[in-house]
Amino acid sequence: MANAIDQLTDRVLVLGRLTIVRRAITAVAVTISAVLQTFLIQAFIQPADLLPSGLTGVAVLLDRVTSLGGVHIDISLGMLALNIPVALLCWSGISKRFVIFSMMQVVLSSLFLNIFHFAPFLGDKIMLIIFGGVVSGLGAAIALKSGASTGGTDFIALWVSNHTGKTIWGVIFGFNCFILAIFGFMFGWDNAAYSIVFQFISTKTIDSFYHRYDRVTLQITTRKADEVMTAYVDHFQHGISCAEVIGGYSREKMYLLHTVVSTYESQDIIKLVCDIDPGAVINVFHTLSFVGGWWGGHVDEPMPTAVPDPDKPARMASRQARLSEQDSLQQDDGK
């Protein structure tokens, strides 16, 4: 099921290369995500006394704590108050389009919480925890797959990933544990334990549909190494290595290209290579870990048409000279 949804989403996002269509798809996906989040809070989280992760969890905790006193900060207001500062801080590090659509999700969720009034979906608490975790994961994955997010810690995590290639889920996990400890101390450790199970199911659901932080190694065997490398560097901000090899069956000279990329962009790269060399052979390996320089690009933007490269004119001139030399040699051989 996960693969089928991934394939359908990828096909839709191919159409999304057109800016207007892509933005429309993102807007629809963000709206669906906001409806699911509203449904989650009203039909699962509140009836089962659960605490979601991230800043939404902080907003739920504020709602519970302030309801005991004279000043009540409801969930919708808390979500806005917590996400706006984070969005402003990450504004320069994540593209404006991404921040705008992510905040659109937060604003719509806050608005829908005051418009819709979903009744508890199930009567059994265990069922609320299980299905609530699935709904939570689906809502987040839909936003992420469309090039947005549900805000909060997603802003921070994507900012760090885009700039360093590293993840800070350990820090976020510690933050969630701290919030859960406060929640358990004030409202019962049983509810905190149930919330841990709920968050675990939500995380696993997201992992089933969205793989931004996974990396794969592409091993490409091609006869058109120069064309592939030039197009690859022009379209993606990654390095790529090349080695000359001999085909074991054909005994012909070929080239073996090697690069490490995020799973999210691997299909775009494979399509690019196949468009240039339909006869290319591409092996995809899961990368357990990666050490060295990395730039992940922006999850939310179309592929750049060119990468700033001060040495590109000299490199292209050298390439043209090599091609001319090869043509001359072929003409001499023909004579």
C-alpha positions as CSV (number, residue, x, y, z in Angstrom):
1,M,0.0,0.0,0.0
2,A,2.8,2.4,0.9
3,N,4.6,1.7,-2.4
4,A,1.3,2.3,-4.4
5,I,0.7,5.6,-2.6
6,D,4.3,6.6,-3.2
7,Q,4.1,5.8,-6.9
8,L,0.8,7.7,-7.2
9,T,2.2,10.7,-5.4
10,D,5.4,10.7,-7.5
11,R,3.3,10.7,-10.7
12,V,1.3,13.6,-9.5
13,L,4.4,15.5,-8.5
14,V,5.8,15.0,-12.0
15,L,3.0,17.2,-13.2
16,G,3.9,19.5,-10.4
17,R,7.0,20.5,-12.2
18,L,4.8,23.1,-13.7
19,T,4.8,25.9,-11.1
20,I,1.0,26.6,-11.1
21,V,0.0,23.0,-11.0
22,R,2.6,22.2,-8.3
23,R,1.4,25.0,-6.1
24,A,-2.2,23.9,-6.6
25,I,-1.3,20.3,-5.6
26,T,0.6,21.6,-2.6
27,A,-2.4,23.8,-1.5
28,V,-4.8,20.9,-1.8
29,A,-2.5,18.5,0.1
30,V,-1.9,21.1,2.8
31,T,-5.7,21.5,3.2
32,I,-6.2,17.8,3.5
33,S,-3.4,17.6,6.0
34,A,-5.0,20.3,8.1
35,V,-8.4,18.6,8.0
36,L,-6.7,15.3,9.2
37,Q,-4.9,17.1,12.0
38,T,-8.2,18.7,13.1
39,F,-9.9,15.3,13.0
40,L,-7.0,13.8,14.9
41,I,-7.1,16.4,17.7
42,Q,-10.8,16.3,18.2
43,A,-11.6,12.7,17.5
44,F,-8.5,10.9,18.9
45,I,-6.2,13.1,21.0
46,Q,-8.7,14.9,23.3
47,P,-11.0,11.9,24.0
48,A,-8.0,9.6,24.8
49,D,-6.1,12.2,26.8
50,L,-3.0,11.9,24.5
51,L,-0.1,14.2,23.9
52,P,1.2,14.5,20.3
53,S,4.8,15.3,19.6
54,G,6.4,18.6,18.6
55,L,4.9,22.1,19.0
56,T,1.4,20.7,18.6
57,G,2.1,18.7,21.7
58,V,3.2,21.8,23.5
59,A,0.0,23.6,22.3
60,V,-2.1,20.7,23.7
61,L,-0.2,20.8,27.0
62,L,-0.7,24.5,27.3
63,D,-4.5,24.0,26.6
64,R,-4.7,21.5,29.4
65,V,-2.6,23.5,31.9
66,T,-4.2,26.9,31.3
67,S,-7.7,25.4,31.5
68,L,-6.9,24.8,35.2
69,G,-6.4,28.5,35.8
70,G,-8.0,31.8,34.9
71,V,-6.3,32.4,31.5
72,H,-7.1,29.7,28.9
73,I,-4.9,29.3,25.8
74,D,-6.7,26.9,23.5
75,I,-4.9,24.6,21.1
76,S,-5.6,26.7,18.0
77,L,-4.1,29.9,19.6
78,G,-1.2,27.9,21.0
79,M,-0.3,26.4,17.6
80,L,-0.2,29.8,16.0
81,A,1.8,31.5,18.8
82,L,4.4,28.7,18.8
83,N,4.8,28.2,15.1
84,I,5.1,31.9,14.0
85,P,8.4,32.6,15.8
86,V,9.9,29.3,14.5
87,A,8.8,30.1,11.0
88,L,10.4,33.6,11.2
89,L,13.6,32.2,12.5
90,C,13.9,29.6,9.7
91,W,12.7,32.0,7.0
92,S,16.1,32.6,5.5
93,G,17.2,29.0,5.7
94,I,14.2,27.3,4.2
95,S,12.6,28.7,1.0
96,K,9.8,31.1,1.4
97,R,7.4,28.9,-0.5
98,F,8.0,26.1,1.9
99,V,7.5,28.3,5.0
100,I,4.3,29.9,3.5
101,F,2.7,26.5,2.7
102,S,3.7,25.1,6.0
103,M,2.2,28.0,7.9
104,M,-0.8,27.7,5.7
105,Q,-1.2,24.2,7.1
106,V,-0.9,25.5,10.7
107,V,-3.3,28.4,10.1
108,L,-5.9,26.1,8.4
109,S,-5.6,23.6,11.3
110,S,-6.1,26.4,13.8
111,L,-9.1,27.7,11.8
112,F,-10.7,24.2,11.4
113,L,-10.4,23.6,15.1
114,N,-12.9,26.4,15.6
115,I,-15.1,25.4,12.7
116,F,-15.4,21.6,12.8
117,H,-16.5,19.6,15.8
118,F,-15.6,15.9,15.2
119,A,-17.1,13.4,17.6
120,P,-14.9,10.6,19.1
121,F,-14.2,8.1,16.3
122,L,-13.9,5.0,18.5
123,G,-14.9,4.1,22.1
124,D,-12.0,1.9,23.0
125,K,-8.9,3.8,24.1
126,I,-6.4,1.3,22.6
127,M,-8.1,1.7,19.2
128,L,-8.0,5.5,19.6
129,I,-4.2,5.3,20.2
130,I,-3.6,2.9,17.2
131,F,-5.7,4.6,14.6
132,G,-4.9,8.0,16.0
133,G,-1.2,7.3,15.4
134,V,-2.0,6.3,11.8
135,V,-4.1,9.4,11.1
136,S,-1.3,11.6,12.7
137,G,1.3,10.0,10.5
138,L,-0.8,10.3,7.3
139,G,-1.5,13.9,7.9
140,A,2.2,14.8,8.3
141,A,3.3,12.6,5.4
142,I,0.8,14.2,3.0
143,A,2.2,17.6,3.8
144,L,5.8,16.5,3.6
145,K,5.3,14.6,0.3
146,S,3.7,17.7,-1.3
147,G,6.7,19.9,-0.3
148,A,5.3,21.5,2.9
149,S,5.1,20.4,6.5
150,T,3.0,20.6,9.6
151,G,5.3,23.2,11.0
152,G,6.9,23.2,14.4
153,T,9.9,20.9,14.7
154,D,9.7,20.1,11.0
155,F,10.9,23.6,10.2
156,I,14.0,23.1,12.4
157,A,14.7,19.6,11.2
158,L,14.5,20.5,7.5
159,W,16.6,23.6,8.1
160,V,19.4,21.5,9.7
161,S,19.1,18.8,7.1
162,N,19.3,21.2,4.2
163,H,22.4,22.9,5.6
164,T,24.3,20.1,7.1
165,G,22.8,16.8,5.7
166,K,22.5,15.7,9.4
167,T,19.4,15.1,11.4
168,I,18.5,16.4,14.9
169,W,15.9,13.8,15.7
170,G,17.8,12.9,18.8
171,V,17.4,16.4,20.1
172,I,13.8,16.5,19.1
173,F,13.2,13.1,20.8
174,G,14.7,14.5,24.0
175,F,12.5,17.6,23.7
176,N,9.4,15.3,23.3
177,C,10.5,13.2,26.3
178,F,10.7,16.4,28.4
179,I,7.2,17.5,27.4
180,L,5.9,14.0,28.1
181,A,7.5,14.0,31.5
182,I,5.6,17.3,32.4
183,F,2.4,15.8,30.9
184,G,2.8,12.6,32.9
185,F,3.6,14.4,36.2
186,M,0.5,16.7,35.9
187,F,-2.1,14.4,34.2
188,G,-1.0,10.8,35.0
189,W,1.8,8.6,33.9
190,D,-0.6,6.2,32.2
191,N,-1.6,8.9,29.8
192,A,2.1,9.7,29.2
193,A,2.8,6.0,28.4
194,Y,-0.2,5.8,26.0
195,S,1.1,9.0,24.3
196,I,4.5,7.3,23.8
197,V,2.8,4.4,21.9
198,F,0.7,6.9,20.0
199,Q,3.8,8.9,18.9
200,F,5.7,5.7,18.0
201,I,2.9,4.6,15.6
202,S,2.7,8.1,14.1
203,T,6.5,8.1,13.5
204,K,6.4,4.7,11.9
205,T,3.5,5.7,9.6
206,I,5.5,8.8,8.4
207,D,8.5,6.6,7.8
208,S,6.4,4.3,5.6
209,F,5.5,7.1,3.2
210,Y,8.2,9.7,3.4
211,H,12.0,9.1,3.1
212,R,13.6,12.6,3.0
213,Y,16.3,11.7,5.5
214,D,17.3,8.4,3.9
215,R,20.3,8.3,1.5
216,V,21.0,6.0,-1.4
217,T,24.1,5.4,-3.5
218,L,23.7,5.4,-7.2
219,Q,26.1,3.4,-9.3
220,I,25.7,4.3,-12.9
221,T,27.3,2.4,-15.8
222,T,27.1,4.5,-19.0
223,R,28.9,5.2,-22.3
224,K,27.9,8.9,-22.0
225,A,29.7,9.9,-18.8
226,D,30.5,13.4,-19.9
227,E,26.9,14.2,-20.9
228,V,25.5,12.6,-17.7
229,M,27.9,14.3,-15.4
230,T,27.4,17.7,-17.0
231,A,23.6,17.4,-16.8
232,Y,23.8,16.0,-13.2
233,V,25.9,18.9,-11.9
234,D,23.7,21.4,-13.7
235,H,20.5,20.0,-12.1
236,F,21.6,18.8,-8.7
237,Q,23.9,20.2,-6.0
238,H,25.9,17.0,-5.4
239,G,29.4,15.7,-6.4
240,I,29.8,12.7,-8.6
241,S,32.9,10.5,-9.2
242,C,33.8,8.8,-12.5
243,A,36.0,5.8,-13.3
244,E,36.8,4.2,-16.6
245,V,35.9,0.5,-16.8
246,I,35.7,-2.3,-19.4
247,G,32.5,-4.2,-20.0
248,G,32.9,-7.9,-19.0
249,Y,30.7,-9.1,-21.9
250,S,31.2,-6.5,-24.6
251,R,34.8,-5.7,-23.8
252,E,33.9,-2.1,-24.6
253,K,35.1,0.9,-22.7
254,M,32.5,2.3,-20.4
255,Y,32.3,4.6,-17.4
256,L,31.2,3.9,-13.8
257,L,29.7,6.9,-12.0
258,H,29.2,7.0,-8.3
259,T,27.2,9.4,-6.1
260,V,25.3,9.6,-2.8
261,V,21.9,11.3,-2.9
262,S,18.7,11.5,-0.8
263,T,16.0,9.0,-1.5
264,Y,13.6,11.9,-2.1
265,E,15.5,13.0,-5.3
266,S,16.8,9.6,-6.5
267,Q,13.9,9.1,-9.0
268,D,14.5,12.5,-10.6
269,I,18.2,11.6,-11.0
270,I,17.4,8.2,-12.5
271,K,15.0,9.8,-15.0
272,L,17.6,12.4,-16.0
273,V,20.3,9.7,-16.6
274,C,17.9,7.5,-18.6
275,D,16.8,10.4,-20.7
276,I,20.4,11.0,-21.7
277,D,21.5,7.4,-22.0
278,P,18.6,4.9,-22.3
279,G,21.2,2.1,-22.2
280,A,22.6,3.1,-18.9
281,V,22.6,0.5,-16.0
282,I,21.8,2.0,-12.6
283,N,22.2,0.2,-9.3
284,V,20.6,1.7,-6.2
285,F,22.1,0.8,-2.8
286,H,20.8,1.9,0.6
287,T,23.5,4.0,2.3
288,L,23.8,3.2,6.0
289,S,25.9,6.3,6.8
290,F,27.7,9.1,5.1
291,V,30.7,11.1,6.2
292,G,31.9,14.2,4.4
293,G,30.6,17.3,2.8
294,W,26.9,17.3,1.9
295,W,24.2,19.6,0.6
296,G,20.7,18.3,0.4
297,G,19.1,21.0,-1.6
298,H,15.6,22.2,-0.8
299,V,12.9,19.6,-0.3
300,D,10.2,22.0,-1.5
301,E,11.6,23.6,-4.7
302,P,11.9,22.3,-8.3
303,M,15.3,21.3,-9.6
304,P,17.5,24.4,-10.3
305,T,18.2,25.1,-13.9
306,A,21.8,25.8,-13.2
307,V,24.3,25.6,-10.3
308,P,26.6,28.7,-9.8
309,D,30.0,27.5,-11.0
310,P,32.7,30.0,-11.8
311,D,34.8,27.3,-13.5
312,K,32.0,26.1,-15.8
313,P,33.1,28.2,-18.9
314,A,36.6,26.7,-18.7
315,R,35.3,23.2,-18.1
316,M,32.9,23.5,-21.0
317,A,35.7,24.8,-23.3
318,S,37.9,21.9,-22.3
319,R,35.0,19.5,-23.0
320,Q,34.4,21.0,-26.4
321,A,38.1,20.7,-27.2
322,R,38.1,17.0,-26.2
323,L,35.1,16.4,-28.4
324,S,36.8,18.2,-31.3
325,E,39.9,16.1,-30.8
326,Q,37.9,12.9,-30.8
327,D,36.1,14.0,-34.1
328,S,39.5,14.7,-35.7
329,L,40.9,11.3,-34.7
330,Q,37.7,9.6,-36.0
331,Q,38.1,11.4,-39.3
332,D,41.8,10.4,-39.6
333,D,40.9,6.8,-38.9
334,G,38.3,7.0,-41.6
335,K,40.9,8.1,-44.1
